[in-house]
Amino acid sequence: MTDPIAVEIFLPSILHPAAGGQSSVNVEATTVQGCLDALAAAHPQIATHLFDDGGALRQHVNIFWNDRSTRWLESLDVAVSPGDSITVLQAVSGG
């Protein structure tokens, strides 16, 4: 088992209130999925914005691991490394 790595998760402004007004949150985990789970555990209001009722990432939520979109990964169970960051972006539509 690998020791958890500290990772900073950057949040869009719409999620700042659900994170106590913070624009980023530090979590410790071993994978990208683990980081998102730790974020949701620390700030439960964020979970409803990120995950659907089945626990899957909502379609309109984009996650970037460093500069790489996770949409093209087979799984979010990829190992994080020291210095990694995650950015949450929510698609906005309308006119």
Chimera marker file (.cmm) of the C-alpha trace (Angstrom):
<marker_set name="trace">
<marker id="1" x="0.000" y="0.000" z="0.000" r="1" g="1" b="0" radius="0.5"/>
<marker id="2" x="1.302" y="3.430" z="-0.939" r="1" g="1" b="0" radius="0.5"/>
<marker id="3" x="1.309" y="6.335" z="1.497" r="1" g="1" b="0" radius="0.5"/>
<marker id="4" x="-1.194" y="9.097" z="0.691" r="1" g="1" b="0" radius="0.5"/>
<marker id="5" x="0.134" y="12.099" z="-1.230" r="1" g="1" b="0" radius="0.5"/>
<marker id="6" x="-0.914" y="15.697" z="-0.523" r="1" g="1" b="0" radius="0.5"/>
<marker id="7" x="-2.731" y="17.092" z="-3.554" r="1" g="1" b="0" radius="0.5"/>
<marker id="8" x="-4.299" y="20.518" z="-4.040" r="1" g="1" b="0" radius="0.5"/>
<marker id="9" x="-7.720" y="20.551" z="-5.700" r="1" g="1" b="0" radius="0.5"/>
<marker id="10" x="-8.703" y="23.815" z="-7.391" r="1" g="1" b="0" radius="0.5"/>
<marker id="11" x="-12.420" y="24.588" z="-7.459" r="1" g="1" b="0" radius="0.5"/>
<marker id="12" x="-14.555" y="26.762" z="-9.729" r="1" g="1" b="0" radius="0.5"/>
<marker id="13" x="-16.060" y="29.835" z="-8.081" r="1" g="1" b="0" radius="0.5"/>
<marker id="14" x="-19.512" y="28.242" z="-8.027" r="1" g="1" b="0" radius="0.5"/>
<marker id="15" x="-18.196" y="25.605" z="-5.573" r="1" g="1" b="0" radius="0.5"/>
<marker id="16" x="-16.351" y="28.000" z="-3.240" r="1" g="1" b="0" radius="0.5"/>
<marker id="17" x="-19.342" y="28.348" z="-0.864" r="1" g="1" b="0" radius="0.5"/>
<marker id="18" x="-19.605" y="24.547" z="-0.534" r="1" g="1" b="0" radius="0.5"/>
<marker id="19" x="-15.918" y="24.491" z="0.455" r="1" g="1" b="0" radius="0.5"/>
<marker id="20" x="-16.207" y="27.141" z="3.153" r="1" g="1" b="0" radius="0.5"/>
<marker id="21" x="-15.287" y="29.925" z="0.729" r="1" g="1" b="0" radius="0.5"/>
<marker id="22" x="-12.024" y="28.291" z="-0.314" r="1" g="1" b="0" radius="0.5"/>
<marker id="23" x="-10.850" y="28.356" z="-3.932" r="1" g="1" b="0" radius="0.5"/>
<marker id="24" x="-8.740" y="25.252" z="-3.368" r="1" g="1" b="0" radius="0.5"/>
<marker id="25" x="-8.675" y="22.382" z="-0.904" r="1" g="1" b="0" radius="0.5"/>
<marker id="26" x="-5.754" y="20.178" z="0.103" r="1" g="1" b="0" radius="0.5"/>
<marker id="27" x="-6.461" y="16.462" z="0.428" r="1" g="1" b="0" radius="0.5"/>
<marker id="28" x="-4.372" y="13.336" z="0.875" r="1" g="1" b="0" radius="0.5"/>
<marker id="29" x="-4.921" y="10.234" z="-1.239" r="1" g="1" b="0" radius="0.5"/>
<marker id="30" x="-3.130" y="7.800" z="-3.523" r="1" g="1" b="0" radius="0.5"/>
<marker id="31" x="-5.265" y="8.190" z="-6.685" r="1" g="1" b="0" radius="0.5"/>
<marker id="32" x="-7.228" y="10.861" z="-8.512" r="1" g="1" b="0" radius="0.5"/>
<marker id="33" x="-10.461" y="9.098" z="-7.502" r="1" g="1" b="0" radius="0.5"/>
<marker id="34" x="-9.246" y="8.994" z="-3.910" r="1" g="1" b="0" radius="0.5"/>
<marker id="35" x="-8.611" y="12.742" z="-4.018" r="1" g="1" b="0" radius="0.5"/>
<marker id="36" x="-12.144" y="13.408" z="-5.237" r="1" g="1" b="0" radius="0.5"/>
<marker id="37" x="-13.561" y="11.079" z="-2.599" r="1" g="1" b="0" radius="0.5"/>
<marker id="38" x="-11.521" y="12.860" z="0.108" r="1" g="1" b="0" radius="0.5"/>
<marker id="39" x="-12.791" y="16.216" z="-1.169" r="1" g="1" b="0" radius="0.5"/>
<marker id="40" x="-16.395" y="14.984" z="-1.007" r="1" g="1" b="0" radius="0.5"/>
<marker id="41" x="-15.859" y="13.552" z="2.489" r="1" g="1" b="0" radius="0.5"/>
<marker id="42" x="-14.366" y="16.811" z="3.766" r="1" g="1" b="0" radius="0.5"/>
<marker id="43" x="-17.014" y="18.965" z="2.057" r="1" g="1" b="0" radius="0.5"/>
<marker id="44" x="-20.208" y="16.892" z="1.613" r="1" g="1" b="0" radius="0.5"/>
<marker id="45" x="-22.058" y="19.683" z="-0.203" r="1" g="1" b="0" radius="0.5"/>
<marker id="46" x="-19.547" y="19.360" z="-3.040" r="1" g="1" b="0" radius="0.5"/>
<marker id="47" x="-20.397" y="15.681" z="-3.544" r="1" g="1" b="0" radius="0.5"/>
<marker id="48" x="-23.821" y="16.457" z="-5.039" r="1" g="1" b="0" radius="0.5"/>
<marker id="49" x="-22.178" y="18.762" z="-7.581" r="1" g="1" b="0" radius="0.5"/>
<marker id="50" x="-19.545" y="16.200" z="-8.600" r="1" g="1" b="0" radius="0.5"/>
<marker id="51" x="-21.271" y="12.805" z="-8.413" r="1" g="1" b="0" radius="0.5"/>
<marker id="52" x="-24.641" y="11.445" z="-9.509" r="1" g="1" b="0" radius="0.5"/>
<marker id="53" x="-26.824" y="9.184" z="-7.334" r="1" g="1" b="0" radius="0.5"/>
<marker id="54" x="-24.845" y="6.137" z="-8.482" r="1" g="1" b="0" radius="0.5"/>
<marker id="55" x="-21.538" y="7.677" z="-7.435" r="1" g="1" b="0" radius="0.5"/>
<marker id="56" x="-20.319" y="8.326" z="-10.995" r="1" g="1" b="0" radius="0.5"/>
<marker id="57" x="-18.807" y="11.656" z="-11.982" r="1" g="1" b="0" radius="0.5"/>
<marker id="58" x="-21.519" y="13.894" z="-13.429" r="1" g="1" b="0" radius="0.5"/>
<marker id="59" x="-21.323" y="14.358" z="-17.188" r="1" g="1" b="0" radius="0.5"/>
<marker id="60" x="-20.969" y="18.153" z="-17.010" r="1" g="1" b="0" radius="0.5"/>
<marker id="61" x="-18.018" y="17.986" z="-14.582" r="1" g="1" b="0" radius="0.5"/>
<marker id="62" x="-14.527" y="18.063" z="-16.082" r="1" g="1" b="0" radius="0.5"/>
<marker id="63" x="-11.565" y="16.998" z="-13.998" r="1" g="1" b="0" radius="0.5"/>
<marker id="64" x="-8.003" y="17.883" z="-14.920" r="1" g="1" b="0" radius="0.5"/>
<marker id="65" x="-5.109" y="16.020" z="-13.328" r="1" g="1" b="0" radius="0.5"/>
<marker id="66" x="-2.233" y="18.442" z="-13.683" r="1" g="1" b="0" radius="0.5"/>
<marker id="67" x="-2.839" y="19.622" z="-17.285" r="1" g="1" b="0" radius="0.5"/>
<marker id="68" x="-4.428" y="16.389" z="-18.501" r="1" g="1" b="0" radius="0.5"/>
<marker id="69" x="-8.168" y="15.910" z="-18.911" r="1" g="1" b="0" radius="0.5"/>
<marker id="70" x="-9.264" y="12.787" z="-17.079" r="1" g="1" b="0" radius="0.5"/>
<marker id="71" x="-12.072" y="12.325" z="-19.591" r="1" g="1" b="0" radius="0.5"/>
<marker id="72" x="-9.638" y="10.364" z="-21.763" r="1" g="1" b="0" radius="0.5"/>
<marker id="73" x="-8.383" y="8.111" z="-18.984" r="1" g="1" b="0" radius="0.5"/>
<marker id="74" x="-9.796" y="4.609" z="-18.646" r="1" g="1" b="0" radius="0.5"/>
<marker id="75" x="-10.251" y="5.160" z="-14.917" r="1" g="1" b="0" radius="0.5"/>
<marker id="76" x="-9.706" y="7.761" z="-12.202" r="1" g="1" b="0" radius="0.5"/>
<marker id="77" x="-7.758" y="5.141" z="-10.253" r="1" g="1" b="0" radius="0.5"/>
<marker id="78" x="-4.428" y="6.534" z="-11.479" r="1" g="1" b="0" radius="0.5"/>
<marker id="79" x="-1.721" y="7.182" z="-8.910" r="1" g="1" b="0" radius="0.5"/>
<marker id="80" x="-0.973" y="10.736" z="-7.875" r="1" g="1" b="0" radius="0.5"/>
<marker id="81" x="2.570" y="11.967" z="-7.259" r="1" g="1" b="0" radius="0.5"/>
<marker id="82" x="4.032" y="14.732" z="-5.110" r="1" g="1" b="0" radius="0.5"/>
<marker id="83" x="3.388" y="18.106" z="-6.718" r="1" g="1" b="0" radius="0.5"/>
<marker id="84" x="0.277" y="16.948" z="-8.597" r="1" g="1" b="0" radius="0.5"/>
<marker id="85" x="-2.834" y="19.102" z="-8.639" r="1" g="1" b="0" radius="0.5"/>
<marker id="86" x="-6.426" y="18.547" z="-9.676" r="1" g="1" b="0" radius="0.5"/>
<marker id="87" x="-8.719" y="21.157" z="-11.184" r="1" g="1" b="0" radius="0.5"/>
<marker id="88" x="-12.501" y="20.826" z="-11.178" r="1" g="1" b="0" radius="0.5"/>
<marker id="89" x="-14.352" y="22.619" z="-13.964" r="1" g="1" b="0" radius="0.5"/>
<marker id="90" x="-18.096" y="22.582" z="-14.459" r="1" g="1" b="0" radius="0.5"/>
<marker id="91" x="-19.458" y="23.068" z="-17.949" r="1" g="1" b="0" radius="0.5"/>
<marker id="92" x="-21.742" y="26.060" z="-18.244" r="1" g="1" b="0" radius="0.5"/>
<marker id="93" x="-24.423" y="26.330" z="-20.879" r="1" g="1" b="0" radius="0.5"/>
<marker id="94" x="-27.144" y="28.732" z="-21.723" r="1" g="1" b="0" radius="0.5"/>
<marker id="95" x="-27.554" y="31.786" z="-23.766" r="1" g="1" b="0" radius="0.5"/>
<link id1="1" id2="2" r="1" g="1" b="0" radius="0.2"/>
<link id1="2" id2="3" r="1" g="1" b="0" radius="0.2"/>
<link id1="3" id2="4" r="1" g="1" b="0" radius="0.2"/>
<link id1="4" id2="5" r="1" g="1" b="0" radius="0.2"/>
<link id1="5" id2="6" r="1" g="1" b="0" radius="0.2"/>
<link id1="6" id2="7" r="1" g="1" b="0" radius="0.2"/>
<link id1="7" id2="8" r="1" g="1" b="0" radius="0.2"/>
<link id1="8" id2="9" r="1" g="1" b="0" radius="0.2"/>
<link id1="9" id2="10" r="1" g="1" b="0" radius="0.2"/>
<link id1="10" id2="11" r="1" g="1" b="0" radius="0.2"/>
<link id1="11" id2="12" r="1" g="1" b="0" radius="0.2"/>
<link id1="12" id2="13" r="1" g="1" b="0" radius="0.2"/>
<link id1="13" id2="14" r="1" g="1" b="0" radius="0.2"/>
<link id1="14" id2="15" r="1" g="1" b="0" radius="0.2"/>
<link id1="15" id2="16" r="1" g="1" b="0" radius="0.2"/>
<link id1="16" id2="17" r="1" g="1" b="0" radius="0.2"/>
<link id1="17" id2="18" r="1" g="1" b="0" radius="0.2"/>
<link id1="18" id2="19" r="1" g="1" b="0" radius="0.2"/>
<link id1="19" id2="20" r="1" g="1" b="0" radius="0.2"/>
<link id1="20" id2="21" r="1" g="1" b="0" radius="0.2"/>
<link id1="21" id2="22" r="1" g="1" b="0" radius="0.2"/>
<link id1="22" id2="23" r="1" g="1" b="0" radius="0.2"/>
<link id1="23" id2="24" r="1" g="1" b="0" radius="0.2"/>
<link id1="24" id2="25" r="1" g="1" b="0" radius="0.2"/>
<link id1="25" id2="26" r="1" g="1" b="0" radius="0.2"/>
<link id1="26" id2="27" r="1" g="1" b="0" radius="0.2"/>
<link id1="27" id2="28" r="1" g="1" b="0" radius="0.2"/>
<link id1="28" id2="29" r="1" g="1" b="0" radius="0.2"/>
<link id1="29" id2="30" r="1" g="1" b="0" radius="0.2"/>
<link id1="30" id2="31" r="1" g="1" b="0" radius="0.2"/>
<link id1="31" id2="32" r="1" g="1" b="0" radius="0.2"/>
<link id1="32" id2="33" r="1" g="1" b="0" radius="0.2"/>
<link id1="33" id2="34" r="1" g="1" b="0" radius="0.2"/>
<link id1="34" id2="35" r="1" g="1" b="0" radius="0.2"/>
<link id1="35" id2="36" r="1" g="1" b="0" radius="0.2"/>
<link id1="36" id2="37" r="1" g="1" b="0" radius="0.2"/>
<link id1="37" id2="38" r="1" g="1" b="0" radius="0.2"/>
<link id1="38" id2="39" r="1" g="1" b="0" radius="0.2"/>
<link id1="39" id2="40" r="1" g="1" b="0" radius="0.2"/>
<link id1="40" id2="41" r="1" g="1" b="0" radius="0.2"/>
<link id1="41" id2="42" r="1" g="1" b="0" radius="0.2"/>
<link id1="42" id2="43" r="1" g="1" b="0" radius="0.2"/>
<link id1="43" id2="44" r="1" g="1" b="0" radius="0.2"/>
<link id1="44" id2="45" r="1" g="1" b="0" radius="0.2"/>
<link id1="45" id2="46" r="1" g="1" b="0" radius="0.2"/>
<link id1="46" id2="47" r="1" g="1" b="0" radius="0.2"/>
<link id1="47" id2="48" r="1" g="1" b="0" radius="0.2"/>
<link id1="48" id2="49" r="1" g="1" b="0" radius="0.2"/>
<link id1="49" id2="50" r="1" g="1" b="0" radius="0.2"/>
<link id1="50" id2="51" r="1" g="1" b="0" radius="0.2"/>
<link id1="51" id2="52" r="1" g="1" b="0" radius="0.2"/>
<link id1="52" id2="53" r="1" g="1" b="0" radius="0.2"/>
<link id1="53" id2="54" r="1" g="1" b="0" radius="0.2"/>
<link id1="54" id2="55" r="1" g="1" b="0" radius="0.2"/>
<link id1="55" id2="56" r="1" g="1" b="0" radius="0.2"/>
<link id1="56" id2="57" r="1" g="1" b="0" radius="0.2"/>
<link id1="57" id2="58" r="1" g="1" b="0" radius="0.2"/>
<link id1="58" id2="59" r="1" g="1" b="0" radius="0.2"/>
<link id1="59" id2="60" r="1" g="1" b="0" radius="0.2"/>
<link id1="60" id2="61" r="1" g="1" b="0" radius="0.2"/>
<link id1="61" id2="62" r="1" g="1" b="0" radius="0.2"/>
<link id1="62" id2="63" r="1" g="1" b="0" radius="0.2"/>
<link id1="63" id2="64" r="1" g="1" b="0" radius="0.2"/>
<link id1="64" id2="65" r="1" g="1" b="0" radius="0.2"/>
<link id1="65" id2="66" r="1" g="1" b="0" radius="0.2"/>
<link id1="66" id2="67" r="1" g="1" b="0" radius="0.2"/>
<link id1="67" id2="68" r="1" g="1" b="0" radius="0.2"/>
<link id1="68" id2="69" r="1" g="1" b="0" radius="0.2"/>
<link id1="69" id2="70" r="1" g="1" b="0" radius="0.2"/>
<link id1="70" id2="71" r="1" g="1" b="0" radius="0.2"/>
<link id1="71" id2="72" r="1" g="1" b="0" radius="0.2"/>
<link id1="72" id2="73" r="1" g="1" b="0" radius="0.2"/>
<link id1="73" id2="74" r="1" g="1" b="0" radius="0.2"/>
<link id1="74" id2="75" r="1" g="1" b="0" radius="0.2"/>
<link id1="75" id2="76" r="1" g="1" b="0" radius="0.2"/>
<link id1="76" id2="77" r="1" g="1" b="0" radius="0.2"/>
<link id1="77" id2="78" r="1" g="1" b="0" radius="0.2"/>
<link id1="78" id2="79" r="1" g="1" b="0" radius="0.2"/>
<link id1="79" id2="80" r="1" g="1" b="0" radius="0.2"/>
<link id1="80" id2="81" r="1" g="1" b="0" radius="0.2"/>
<link id1="81" id2="82" r="1" g="1" b="0" radius="0.2"/>
<link id1="82" id2="83" r="1" g="1" b="0" radius="0.2"/>
<link id1="83" id2="84" r="1" g="1" b="0" radius="0.2"/>
<link id1="84" id2="85" r="1" g="1" b="0" radius="0.2"/>
<link id1="85" id2="86" r="1" g="1" b="0" radius="0.2"/>
<link id1="86" id2="87" r="1" g="1" b="0" radius="0.2"/>
<link id1="87" id2="88" r="1" g="1" b="0" radius="0.2"/>
<link id1="88" id2="89" r="1" g="1" b="0" radius="0.2"/>
<link id1="89" id2="90" r="1" g="1" b="0" radius="0.2"/>
<link id1="90" id2="91" r="1" g="1" b="0" radius="0.2"/>
<link id1="91" id2="92" r="1" g="1" b="0" radius="0.2"/>
<link id1="92" id2="93" r="1" g="1" b="0" radius="0.2"/>
<link id1="93" id2="94" r="1" g="1" b="0" radius="0.2"/>
<link id1="94" id2="95" r="1" g="1" b="0" radius="0.2"/>
</marker_set>
